[in-house]
């Protein structure tokens, strides 16, 4: 599976939110279906995301790249440390399984 293609398809056809604060909020509200974080995400933020994802039984996938690369994969001209899928649209991104 080409994760960059699936991310773009999810952004284009589904509902995706970007950013660590919004991702944490979606996890707390039970709206998240998948969280993707970068390999260079701050350890305290990553710990919070994994804790709330574990409580909500939501998979967390660690993106094999930094915030710049995830931003480019999203088609955005800025850094993205976390991405949360609310609705996958026509993508098969939810088949990603990460460590909880």
C-alpha positions, 0 to 999 in steps of 0.5 A: 500500500502506498501510504502517501496515495492513501493519505491524499485520497482520504484528504480528497474524499473523506474527512481528515484533520491535521495537527496534534491539538485537533487530533487529541480533541478528536480522540477525546470526543471519540470521533477518530478512526485512525491517527498518523503521527510522524517519527519526529513528533514530540515525545510528550505529544506522542505519549498523550496521543497513544494514551488517548488512542489506547483508551478509545481503541484507535490505532496509531500509525507512525509515519516513516518520515518527518513533519515536512514529509507528512505535510508534503504527503497531505499536499500542504505547504507546512509541517504536519506532525499528526493527522487524524482520519474521521472518515476514510472516504474512498481510501483504504487508509483504515487498513493501516495498523499501528502500535497502540 
